[in-house]
Amino acid sequence: MEQPRNWNWQDRAEGSIPRGRALDPSVDPVDGIRAFPTAYLPTRMLIAEKPDEDNGAYDRDLKILTDAARSFGWRLTLEPTDLVRSGLRSDSLPGIAGLRRAHLTTPDEPGEGESPVAPDAWRVLQRARKVSRGPLPRASLEHVLSIDPVGLNPFTRTNPFTRTNPFTRTNPIRGAGGVGSDDYLEPGRGGRQPIAWIGPEPVRGPDPKKGRRAVIAVLDTGCGIHDWLPDSIVTRGLTLDGVPIGLTGDDDPERFPDLYGQLDGDIDAVAGHGTFIAGILRQTAPDADIVSIRVAGSLGVVDESTFLESLAAVVELHRRWVAGEPDGHPIDVLNLSLGYYHETPTDGLFSLTLYDLLRAAREAGMVVVCSAGNDAVDRPSFPASLWAWPGSDNGLPKPDKGVPQVSVGALNPSLRSLALFSNVGPWVRAYAPGAAVVSTTPAFTGGAQAMTRSDFDGFDRQTVDPDDYRGGFAAWSGTSFAAPYVAGRIAAALAPALARSTSVPAAGVTAAVDAVLATLPPDTPLH
């Protein structure tokens, strides 16, 4: 099994350490702020600063946070680099807050009042809110986002009401085998498994003579090597002013299938995830170009700051293209098959940086398509619910000036019922095929073996090897794969207009989105 050169057990052990902590809302409660579980990095915070805001107010908030950290015996240190604006020009993306990481540490020299416990950003944020008697919207936790095929989301893995609930995994009444949403984890029932593709490759037409091809950007695990996905179709390694966008390290789940399994023989949970999405886009929009940006490693988790930094760079590239600058890049549809649950998702108590970036993208004509999540809940997830959905209490403007944002849940293969794992609710705008979907995969092999082998006359004879994907195709399930179905359909709907002109007016983009949503199965509860 292929691994990075010089990769050793220390690398695998270190990489296998889970990212983030599960938030316990009962810790340091604040009157008037109702919190819910999430996954976050306990030693980091994010601090937003708008270029045109009152610096005095910003300085006061920063002092409150610094004093709150000091009251626990911790030190808060602000990074000098603006994550959102580090690669942007001074006049780029007006009105969007800059963003800096803040680190919480214990002083090197022991002193009076030093905390005996490790730093915790949640406790600092809550104590600062008590002092300020308000929500402190400039400050936020740094959340952990999840690339989300069924069964991976860190919110479910660490939520005490799911994986460790004694009435699920260990309930003696259940018996063996998949039950409920877990049924989709089993190969043959929607879990990832090798598939033989016997049809032709999607046919790609000639380049338009006047306009251009539609472009879909995917922020995910990257895109691996596959005959359907050559460099002429997929742009990998995009840069902004010479600086790579996203991750570039050896922890590449599209090249190395089993980095962090501790030699268990199983392919990592998200290995090939981005390649699978790219294959769905090829099937639904064969004439579109794809931009692949890696924001996640083999564990399928994304630090919020990495995601925001990469998203800002993508929006800036598109903005430069719209402005006619030579170093821009057009992006018509943005696919985000990832997400997280915010601890205070209502009444605008959360930082608006992510919403502002998505709004800027949509106001520049970029359709944003998000997966709804796979936890079988109606709790709004971010970024899928960051729009003014009917009855929403998130405090976002109604309406805004941008083209649509589309949050997508999953349908079963029959297209007559919602997948049981799919998140639901009025914030989900559409439902599309997302269970037992067939698409592309890198030529991975794992350590698992075929169940039975009986060679004869020089032939290898065996049952299906559940970990051998050298055929290049697989079946998989998740709202991760319903989103690119819709994203690809939207790109295909925009293609005729883009073939005649390099851009489409906002009204035309919105009409194309509405037309695609109108063609989705009518028996599902579309909103």
KOLFI-749089 format. One record per residue (C-alpha): residue in three letters; x, y, z. Coordinates in steps of 0.02 Angstrom, whole numbers, padded with zeros to 5 digits, always signed. Example, Ala and Ser with C-alpha at 12.3 -4.5 7.8 and 13.67 -1.06 7.14 Angstrom:
BEGIN
Ala+00615-00225+00390
Ser+00684-00053+00357
// end
This chain:
BEGIN
Met+00000+00000+00000
Glu+00073+00167-00053
Gln+00128+00288+00082
Pro+00228+00449+00080
Arg+00415+00427+00077
Asn+00491+00416+00252
Trp+00317+00399+00330
Asn+00338+00309+00496
Trp+00237+00253+00645
Gln+00263+00419+00733
Asp+00180+00510+00587
Arg+00033+00389+00588
Ala+00012+00399+00776
Glu+00021+00588+00780
Gly-00098+00606+00634
Ser-00223+00488+00714
Ile-00249+00605+00863
Pro-00427+00673+00843
Arg-00442+00857+00803
Gly-00547+00959+00921
Arg-00649+00937+01078
Ala-00834+00911+01104
Leu-00911+01065+01184
Asp-01007+01038+01345
Pro-01138+01178+01349
Ser-01158+01158+01537
Val-00983+01227+01568
Asp-00982+01412+01617
Pro-01159+01453+01561
Val-01207+01634+01525
Asp-01382+01702+01552
Gly-01470+01735+01388
Ile-01351+01628+01283
Arg-01414+01453+01248
Ala-01275+01343+01182
Phe-01273+01172+01099
Pro-01136+01041+01068
Thr-01005+01070+00934
Ala-00826+01018+00896
Tyr-00691+01151+00919
Leu-00505+01178+00947
Pro-00484+01218+01133
Thr-00320+01314+01119
Arg-00369+01431+00977
Met-00496+01568+00945
Leu-00539+01676+00795
Ile-00546+01865+00810
Ala-00632+01967+00673
Glu-00596+02149+00633
Lys-00686+02249+00500
Pro-00577+02378+00412
Asp-00702+02520+00439
Glu-00758+02481+00616
Asp-00725+02574+00778
Asn-00549+02523+00828
Gly-00586+02576+01006
Ala-00726+02446+01018
Tyr-00612+02314+00942
Asp-00473+02354+01066
Arg-00597+02346+01211
Asp-00658+02174+01156
Leu-00480+02111+01136
Lys-00436+02174+01311
Ile-00589+02087+01384
Leu-00537+01923+01302
Thr-00356+01943+01358
Asp-00410+01979+01537
Ala-00531+01832+01534
Ala-00390+01716+01482
Arg-00276+01788+01616
Ser-00409+01758+01749
Phe-00387+01571+01716
Gly-00197+01584+01716
Trp-00186+01574+01525
Arg-00108+01689+01397
Leu-00197+01747+01238
Thr-00081+01788+01092
Leu-00144+01858+00927
Glu-00061+01806+00764
Pro-00007+01956+00657
Thr-00067+01881+00492
Asp-00243+01920+00432
Leu-00305+01751+00370
Val-00444+01820+00261
Arg-00346+01965+00186
Ser-00169+01897+00182
Gly-00178+01866-00006
Leu-00302+02002-00051
Arg-00275+02176-00115
Ser-00320+02326-00009
Asp-00483+02358-00103
Ser-00539+02176-00112
Leu-00700+02110-00036
Pro-00757+02271+00049
Gly-00856+02253+00210
Ile-00787+02081+00253
Ala-00700+02067+00420
Gly-00519+02022+00431
Leu-00483+01869+00536
Arg-00341+01821+00651
Arg-00303+01666+00750
Ala-00278+01689+00936
His-00182+01556+01034
Leu-00212+01511+01215
Thr-00060+01450+01310
Thr-00003+01423+01488
Pro+00141+01539+01536
Asp+00313+01458+01533
Glu+00354+01520+01706
Pro+00238+01455+01843
Gly+00157+01594+01940
Glu+00019+01633+02062
Gly-00152+01601+01990
Glu-00091+01486+01852
Ser-00224+01363+01796
Pro-00189+01179+01830
Val-00292+01130+01676
Ala-00260+01150+01490
Pro-00326+01307+01405
Asp-00507+01305+01346
Ala-00569+01436+01222
Trp-00750+01406+01270
Arg-00720+01454+01452
Val-00627+01611+01398
Leu-00765+01661+01278
Gln-00902+01634+01407
Arg-00810+01730+01543
Ala-00780+01874+01421
Arg-00966+01876+01380
Lys-01008+01889+01565
Val-00892+02039+01583
Ser-00954+02126+01426
Arg-01136+02079+01459
Gly-01155+02041+01275
Pro-01119+01911+01139
Leu-00947+01978+01080
Pro-00976+01942+00894
Arg-00796+01985+00850
Ala-00735+01831+00945
Ser-00778+01650+00910
Leu-00719+01473+00938
Glu-00619+01393+00799
His-00732+01251+00746
Val-00686+01086+00667
Leu-00775+01055+00503
Ser-00803+00881+00435
Ile-00796+00807+00262
Asp-00952+00705+00280
Pro-00984+00537+00201
Val-01101+00439+00314
Gly-01027+00398+00484
Leu-00882+00521+00491
Asn-00944+00689+00557
Pro-00848+00728+00718
Phe-01007+00799+00794
Thr-01081+00624+00793
Arg-00921+00535+00843
Thr-00900+00642+00997
Asn-01081+00682+01037
Pro-01130+00585+01195
Phe-01307+00565+01127
Thr-01253+00463+00974
Arg-01105+00345+00962
Thr-01089+00314+01148
Asn-01274+00309+01189
Pro-01308+00143+01278
Phe-01472+00128+01183
Thr-01384+00116+01014
Arg-01217+00027+00993
Thr-01229-00079+01149
Asn-01417-00105+01160
Pro-01443-00294+01180
Ile-01612-00281+01093
Arg-01534-00225+00929
Gly-01438-00379+00883
Ala-01310-00384+00743
Gly-01311-00294+00577
Gly-01349-00119+00522
Val-01502-00034+00596
Gly-01572+00137+00554
Ser-01448+00261+00482
Asp-01303+00143+00517
Asp-01376+00028+00384
Tyr-01297+00141+00252
Leu-01123+00102+00321
Glu-01134-00078+00260
Pro-01068-00122+00086
Gly-01214-00172-00022
Arg-01328-00055+00076
Gly-01244+00109+00032
Gly-01074+00091+00115
Arg-00920+00119+00008
Gln-00880-00030-00101
Pro-00796-00066-00268
Ile-00909-00060-00422
Ala-00881-00112-00603
Trp-00922+00030-00725
Ile-00972-00040-00895
Gly-01037+00119-00979
Pro-00943+00246-01083
Glu-00849+00395-01015
Pro-00952+00557-01011
Val-00937+00642-01181
Arg-00855+00813-01178
Gly-00895+00933-01318
Pro-00775+01053-01406
Asp-00721+01216-01327
Pro-00846+01358-01355
Lys-00794+01477-01495
Lys-00855+01638-01413
Gly-00880+01609-01227
Arg-00806+01483-01108
Arg-00846+01326-01011
Ala-00936+01329-00844
Val-00818+01310-00696
Ile-00856+01217-00533
Ala-00740+01238-00383
Val-00733+01102-00249
Leu-00657+01131-00077
Asp-00630+00955-00014
Thr-00494+00822-00002
Gly-00422+00864-00172
Cys-00437+00759-00330
Gly-00339+00603-00370
Ile-00283+00525-00533
His-00418+00450-00645
Asp-00445+00433-00832
Trp-00603+00538-00818
Leu-00511+00678-00728
Pro-00358+00733-00829
Asp-00270+00899-00804
Ser-00363+00967-00956
Ile-00525+00955-00855
Val-00470+00969-00672
Thr-00361+01112-00611
Arg-00259+01056-00461
Gly-00139+01162-00360
Leu-00222+01331-00388
Thr-00124+01481-00321
Leu-00160+01661-00275
Asp-00014+01780-00309
Gly+00101+01630-00314
Val+00042+01559-00146
Pro-00043+01387-00150
Ile-00226+01387-00097
Gly-00269+01253+00031
Leu-00160+01111+00095
Thr-00007+01045+00006
Gly+00072+00924+00131
Asp+00099+00737+00124
Asp-00065+00703+00214
Asp-00152+00685+00046
Pro-00302+00567+00049
Glu-00312+00566-00141
Arg-00137+00492-00158
Phe-00114+00385-00004
Pro-00263+00278+00049
Asp-00212+00220+00223
Leu-00108+00347+00319
Tyr-00190+00344+00491
Gly-00266+00172+00512
Gln-00127+00108+00624
Leu-00097-00032+00499
Asp-00276-00094+00519
Gly-00291-00134+00334
Asp-00440-00019+00306
Ile-00434+00127+00186
Asp-00451+00294+00277
Ala-00630+00355+00294
Val-00618+00498+00168
Ala-00483+00433+00051
Gly-00543+00473-00125
His-00688+00583-00067
Gly-00640+00729-00181
Thr-00612+00613-00329
Phe-00784+00538-00303
Ile-00862+00712-00304
Ala-00766+00760-00462
Gly-00834+00604-00547
Ile-01012+00654-00505
Leu-00978+00825-00581
Arg-00912+00740-00738
Gln-01072+00638-00752
Thr-01191+00785-00723
Ala-01091+00921-00813
Pro-00971+00836-00935
Asp-00929+01000-01022
Ala-00883+01092-00862
Asp-00708+01126-00797
Ile-00668+01080-00616
Val-00558+01172-00491
Ser-00503+01058-00348
Ile-00436+01132-00186
Arg-00382+01022-00042
Val-00433+01085+00131
Ala-00441+00917+00223
Gly-00322+00777+00266
Ser-00353+00591+00282
Leu-00454+00608+00442
Gly-00581+00714+00349
Val-00577+00862+00468
Val-00545+01044+00425
Asp-00490+01183+00543
Glu-00611+01327+00521
Ser-00470+01452+00492
Thr-00398+01345+00351
Phe-00569+01335+00271
Leu-00601+01523+00285
Glu-00427+01565+00218
Ser-00451+01451+00067
Leu-00628+01513+00036
Ala-00571+01695+00040
Ala-00436+01655-00090
Val-00563+01572-00205
Val-00683+01719-00191
Glu-00539+01839-00227
Leu-00488+01743-00384
His-00665+01754-00450
Arg-00678+01939-00402
Arg-00520+01977-00500
Trp-00589+01886-00651
Val-00753+01983-00641
Ala-00651+02144-00631
Gly-00555+02096-00788
Glu-00389+02075-00700
Pro-00269+01954-00787
Asp-00232+01848-00633
Gly-00413+01803-00594
His-00504+01640-00622
Pro-00691+01619-00658
Ile-00794+01509-00542
Asp-00979+01487-00578
Val-01026+01357-00447
Leu-00944+01320-00279
Asn-00971+01147-00204
Leu-00949+01130-00015
Ser-00977+00950+00043
Leu-00927+00987+00222
Gly-00995+01073+00375
Tyr-01010+01092+00563
Tyr-01139+01135+00695
His-01122+01305+00779
Glu-01151+01312+00967
Thr-01258+01470+00955
Pro-01334+01468+00779
Thr-01477+01590+00810
Asp-01502+01778+00824
Gly-01336+01822+00740
Leu-01233+01781+00896
Phe-01104+01694+00786
Ser-00962+01773+00688
Leu-01024+01826+00516
Thr-00858+01802+00426
Leu-00911+01640+00340
Tyr-01080+01712+00291
Asp-00998+01871+00226
Leu-00877+01772+00117
Leu-01018+01666+00045
Arg-01123+01823+00018
Ala-00978+01906-00074
Ala-00961+01751-00183
Arg-01146+01751-00225
Glu-01151+01938-00257
Ala-01011+01909-00383
Gly-01121+01781-00471
Met-01054+01619-00394
Val-01189+01492-00346
Val-01148+01408-00179
Val-01203+01226-00157
Cys-01184+01144+00015
Ser-01216+00970+00082
Ala-01343+00966+00224
Gly-01254+00836+00331
Asn-01280+00654+00376
Asp-01333+00652+00558
Ala-01520+00622+00531
Val-01564+00783+00624
Asp-01653+00946+00583
Arg-01526+01052+00676
Pro-01460+01183+00554
Ser-01281+01153+00500
Phe-01155+01281+00436
Pro-01128+01332+00298
Ala-01283+01245+00228
Ser-01405+01347+00334
Leu-01318+01515+00311
Trp-01457+01592+00209
Ala-01622+01674+00255
Trp-01727+01516+00249
Pro-01914+01525+00286
Gly-01941+01547+00473
Ser-01755+01563+00505
Asp-01695+01639+00668
Asn-01514+01662+00618
Gly-01524+01850+00602
Leu-01464+01854+00421
Pro-01528+01986+00298
Lys-01688+01944+00204
Pro-01661+01948+00059
Asp-01483+01988+00002
Lys-01423+02037-00171
Gly-01332+01878-00216
Val-01374+01730-00328
Pro-01443+01578-00234
Gln-01363+01469-00103
Val-01428+01291-00112
Ser-01419+01167+00033
Val-01445+00988-00023
Gly-01505+00833+00069
Ala-01499+00654+00004
Leu-01624+00540-00081
Asn-01623+00351-00085
Pro-01591+00266-00254
Ser-01778+00250-00285
Leu-01789+00441-00289
Arg-01953+00419-00195
Ser-01891+00436-00015
Leu-01765+00535+00084
Ala-01611+00441+00144
Leu-01632+00406+00329
Phe-01460+00478+00367
Ser-01496+00644+00281
Asn-01519+00802+00383
Val-01687+00885+00352
Gly-01778+01046+00390
Pro-01837+01208+00312
Trp-01656+01261+00286
Val-01630+01117+00162
Arg-01680+01186-00009
Ala-01670+01027-00114
Tyr-01647+00839-00107
Ala-01549+00740-00236
Pro-01476+00565-00261
Gly-01355+00534-00118
Ala-01368+00351-00066
Ala-01275+00210-00157
Val-01211+00333-00287
Val-01083+00269-00414
Ser-00932+00377-00460
Thr-00744+00382-00483
Thr-00609+00333-00359
Pro-00419+00329-00364
Ala-00344+00156-00393
Phe-00330+00119-00208
Thr-00297-00048-00125
Gly-00312-00082+00060
Gly-00264-00223+00174
Ala-00431-00313+00184
Gln-00443-00475+00087
Ala-00574-00562-00016
Met-00682-00679+00089
Thr-00639-00835-00010
Arg-00498-00878-00128
Ser-00480-01037-00231
Asp-00355-01022-00374
Phe-00366-01140-00522
Asp-00260-01172-00675
Gly-00156-01015-00656
Phe-00305-00899-00624
Asp-00334-00799-00466
Arg-00510-00849-00413
Gln-00588-00759-00266
Thr-00741-00666-00203
Val-00750-00476-00217
Asp-00606-00392-00126
Pro-00694-00257-00023
Asp-00538-00148-00015
Asp-00478-00157-00196
Tyr-00530-00003-00297
Arg-00409-00026-00442
Gly-00560-00037-00559
Gly-00579+00150-00531
Phe-00762+00157-00475
Ala-00858+00139-00313
Ala-01028+00158-00234
Trp-01041+00275-00084
Ser-01173+00369+00016
Gly-01190+00541+00093
Thr-01261+00714+00065
Ser-01081+00747+00012
Phe-01130+00668-00152
Ala-01304+00743-00169
Ala-01227+00918-00170
Pro-01116+00892-00324
Tyr-01264+00814-00416
Val-01354+00981-00398
Ala-01195+01083-00425
Gly-01161+00992-00587
Arg-01339+01011-00647
Ile-01330+01199-00614
Ala-01165+01212-00709
Ala-01241+01117-00855
Ala-01391+01235-00854
Leu-01273+01385-00862
Ala-01167+01310-01001
Pro-01269+01368-01153
Ala-01267+01549-01096
Leu-01082+01542-01051
Ala-01042+01469-01222
Arg-01108+01631-01299
Ser-01037+01751-01169
Thr-00906+01742-01033
Ser-01031+01792-00897
Val-01215+01773-00855
Pro-01318+01911-00771
Ala-01376+01874-00594
Ala-01557+01856-00652
Gly-01503+01725-00778
Val-01404+01629-00647
Thr-01552+01629-00527
Ala-01668+01571-00666
Ala-01550+01427-00706
Val-01544+01374-00523
Asp-01733+01382-00508
Ala-01751+01278-00667
Val-01636+01142-00599
Leu-01725+01135-00430
Ala-01892+01120-00522
Thr-01832+00962-00609
Leu-01786+00869-00450
Pro-01905+00731-00395
Pro-02073+00814-00355
Asp-02120+00691-00219
Thr-01990+00760-00099
Pro-02026+00906+00019
Leu-01935+01043-00076
His-01922+01214+00007
// end
